[in-house]
């Protein structure tokens, strides 16, 4: 871990502070402002849709200007969108809030590339550990995000307005830290559209297909359950502080394993670690279906977080074997687009399902994507993992 990796890990933590705070408050703010209850998670979906729409632009910006400049543009967008969100909440503008979260998605599309940038800041033999340790920086978001949401809920006259204002300050702090990260020298390719293989060729590789499937399904299921948790707990009569506690333990589960997931992948291999993550997700569903007490929410969401870490870190590592350095921008953009597309669908359905069908059916609905991921892992294991290109 060199200085740049530590700084990038801190930026990852501040990125997750933004994400966790958004998850904690956007559904509840949406419920209070939306014309209909099923539209409560539209601000959450807007954040994800914005990320999906911004993915091609971010890929082009990364290729043209390099990591640091593109990341700083994303952080500047985070500041502007957070301030816009605060204004919309203060003035009870539901559709304005949705628009602000769509714009904020540009920041999310950039932040999703921090884990890939981590691999470029370490020696090749330590790429898995670098990815894992930078993801572990999300622990900062695990602590800061839920507590920030709880402490700033009544900071202003209109509930949660203060949270959006504080998020603008969080993005400004990340801009300062990012300025000190020393990325490898960037040389824009002479021809941005004809370097390396086409995306169609890259996507035909079994390792890339399974990496994309696992990342998108793992993130989609995690987002489906996490986005609905504050609403489900409110329906069960639990306090907002309880929901903040559950989200805190969930995000700890997401990123605390980052300190050793890389070691596990080096020791046991990528696919076995991903399979364990899948099993933990299924165990999370089983516990969630066992009852509606606070402890069941805490344990199930914690296991969901650990399972996501194993799946997502594993899929990122698997993807690194499927493309060449000159192909990274299009390959990473394709993976992130799939992740955002599935997350957008899960963000919309999470609110609609939990409001109309309840927490139990929401969990049951997460089982088919997990089984699809299991089929993909088994297929790749039987086929034999593709070697490096």
N, C-alpha and C positions, 0 to 999 in steps of 0.2 A: 504494500500500500504506500504509494508515494503521495506527495502533497496534493497533486492534482486529483488523484482518486478520492482522497478525503474530502476535498472541496466539492467534487461532483456528488459524493455521497450526501453531503449537507444540502446541496441543491435538490437532490432526489427527496430528501426529507421535507424540504419546504414545498416541493411539488406535491407530495402526498398530504401535507398539511392543507393545501388548497383543495385537493380531491376529497379528503375525508370530511372537511368542513362543508363542502358542497353537498356531499351525500347526507350529512347529518341535518342540514337545514333546508335544502332545496325542496325536498318532498313535503315538509311541514309548511314551508312558506307557500309552495304551490297549492297545497290543500286549502290554505286560508284565502288565497286569491283566485283560484281557478273557478270558472263558471260551473263546472261539474266535478264531482269527487274523483272520477276515474282519470281526470286530467292532472292529478296532483303531481305525478312524476314527470310531466312534460319538461320542466326546467332541468331535471336530471338528464332526460333524453336529449334535450337541446345541447348540452355540454358534449355528449358523446357524438351526436350527429355533426356538430361543428368540428370535432376531431376528425371524423371520417371525411368530411368535405375538404378539410385543410390538408389532409395527408399528401396529395399530389403536389400542392404548392410548397409544403414543407420540404418534400424530397427535392424539388427543384432548387429551393433556397439553400439547402444543405450542399447540394452539388455545386452550386455557383459560388457561394460565399463561405462555405465551411461551417464547422460545428459551432464555434463561439458566436459568430454573428447571427446565425440562425436561431440559436438558443436565446440570445439577447432580444431579438425581435419578438420571440414568443413570450418572454417575460414582460416586455413593454405592453403587449396585447393583454396580458393578465392584469396589469395595473388598470388599464383603461376599462376593461370589461367588469372588473370588480367594482370600480367607482360607478359605472353605469348600473350595475345590479343594485347597489345601495340606493341610488336615486329611484329606481323602479319600485323597490320594496317600500320606500318611504312614501311614494305617491300612489301605491296600490295599482301598479301597472303590470298585470300578469303577463301579457304578451310581450311587453318590453323586457321583462325579466327573462322570458324564454329566448328572446333575441340576444340579450346580453350573454347568456350561457352558450348560445351557438357561437358567438364571437370568441368566448373564452376557450372554445374547443381548439383554437389554433395553438394555444399554450399547451393543451393536453397532447396534441399531435407532436409537439416538440419534446415535451417531457417524456413521452414514451420511447424516445431515442436515447435517453441518458444511459440505459443499460447497454445498448450497443456501443456507445461512445466509450464506456468503461473498458471494453475489450481492447480498444485502441490505445489505452493509456498504460497497458501492462504488457509484459513479455508474453509471447505466444503460449508458453507453458503454463501461464497463470491466468489465462483468459476466463476460465470457468469461475475461479475464485474472485477475479475482479468484478465480473457481472454479479455474482452472488453478494459480494460485500457492498457494492454500490446500491443494490436493491435493499440491503439491510439498513441503509440510510433512511429508509422509509419509517424506521422506528420513531424518528423525530415526529413524523406525521401522526404516528399512532398515539403519541402522548399529547402533542400540541393540538391536533385537529379537533378531537372531541371536547377537550377542555376549552379550546378557543370558542367553539360553538356554544358551550354551556355558559362560559363567563361573559360573552359578549351578547348573549340573547337579549338582555334588557339594557344594554349600554345606551341605546337611543330610545326615543319615545315609541317608535314603531319597532316591534320585536324583530330581531335578527338584522336590522339595518347596520348595526355596528359591526357585525361579523364580516360583511362584505367590505367595509372600510378597512378593517384590520387585514383582510386578505390582500388588499392593495399594498399595504406596508410589507407584508410577507414577500410579495413579488419583487418589491424594490430591494429588499435585503438579498434575495437570490441573485439579482442583477449585479450587485457588488461582488458577491462570492464568485459568480461565473466569470467575471472579468479577470480573475486571478488563476483560472484553470489554464494550464499549458497543454493545448491540444497539439497533435502532430501537425507540421506545416501542411497547409492546404494548397494544392495546385488544381485549379479548375480544369477539367478535361477540355481539350480543344473542340471536341464534338460531344455535347451532352447527351445525345440520343443514340450514339452508336459505339458504345464502349462495353466490351464484354458480351455475353450471351443475352438473348432476348428474355423477357420475363416468362414467356411461354416455355422456353427451354428450361429455365431454372425451376419453374413450377411443376415440370414433369418428373422431377426427382422425388422418390418416395420420402426421403428425409425431409424435404421442404414441405411436402403435402401434409405430413403428419405433424410437423412443427407448427404449421399454420392452423391446422385443425385443433391441436391441443391448446395453443395459445388463445384462439378465439372462443372455443367452447369453455375452457377453464375460466377465462375472464368473464364470459357471458353468464355462466352459472353463478360465479362469485358476485357479479353485479346485480343479477336478478334477486338474489337473497339479501344482499347488503342494502340495496336501494330501498327495499320494502320493509326493512327491519324497524326503522323509527315509526312508520305508519302502523305496522303490525303490533308493536308494543303499545302504541297509543290506543289501539282498539282493545287491547287486553287490560287497559287501565293502569299501565305502568307509567312512571314519570319520565320526563325528558332526560333528567340526570341519569336514570337507569339506561336509557337508550345510548347516551354518551358513553357510559361504562362498557356496554356491550360492544360498541364500535371501537372503543379503545383496545379491548382485548382481541377483537377481530383483526385490527391492523397490526397489533403486536404479533399475532399468529402469522400474518402475511409476511412480515419482514424480519422478525427475530431469527428465524431459521437461516437467513442470509449469511450469518456468520459461519455456518457449517454446511450449507447445501452444496457449495462448490466442492468441499472435501468429499461429501458423499458421492457426488457425480464422478469425481476422479477415482474413488475407491470401488464403487459398485457399478458404474455405468449410467448413462443418461436414461435409458428406457426403464430400468428397475426403479429409479427414483421417481420418475413420472407415474409409474404404476402405483407406488405407495401414495402419491398425492391424490390420485384418482380414488383409491380406497378410502382415504380420509374424507374426501368430499361425500362419498356414499354414507360413511358413518355420521357425518354432519347431518344429512337428511334424516337418518334414522332417529337421531337424538331430537331433532326439531319436531318430528312427528310424535314424540313420546309425551309432550306436554307443553304448556304455555307459561311456565314459571320463569322467573328471572334467570335461575341457574341453567335452565335448558337453553335459553337464548345465548348466555355467555359461552357455554361449552360448545354448542353447535357452531356458533359464529367463529370461535377460536379455531376449531378444527377446519372450518371452511378456509380460514386464512392460511393455515399451514399447508393444507392440500393445494391451495392456489399457488403458494410459493414453490412447492416441488414441481408442479405442472409447468408454471410459467418460466422458472429458471431453467428447467430441463428443456422446454421447447425453444428458448432463446439459444441455449448451448447447441441443441440439435440443428437449429437454423444456420449457425455459424459454419457448419460443415457443408452447407449446400450452395454457397455462393462464393465468388472470388472478390477480392478487395474492390476492384473496379465496378462490381455489380451491386455493391452494398446498398446504395441509395434506392434503387428500384426494388430490390428484394425486401429490404426492411420496410419500405413504404407499402408493399403488397401485404406483408404480414400485419402491419398496423391497421391497414384499411379493413382487413377481415375482422380484426379484433374490434374496431370501432363499429363496424356494421352489426356484428352480433350484440355488442353492448347496447347499441341504439334500440334494437328490438327488445332486449331484455329490460331496458329502462322503461319502455312504454308498457310492456306486459306486466312488469312487477307491480306498478301502481294499479293497473286495471284488475289484475288477479287478486291482489290482497284486499282491495276494496270490495270487489264483487263476490269472490269465491273464498277468501280467507287464507290464512297462513299455511294450513295443511296442504291445500291443493297447489299452492305456489311451490312448496317443496316437492310434491309429487311431480309437478311439471318440470323440475330440474333433472329428473332421472334420465329421460331419453337422451339429452345431450351428453351426459356422463357415459352412458352405454355406447354412444357413437364414438366417443373418444377412446374408450376401452377397445372397441373394434379396430380403430386406427393403430393403436399401439401394438395390438396382437398381430395385425397385418404386417407392420414394419418388422416386428421381431421374427416372424416366419419368413418374410422375404429376404431379410438380411439388410442391415443398415447400409445405406450408400456411403461410399468413401468420400473423402474431400475432393472437390473439383480440381 
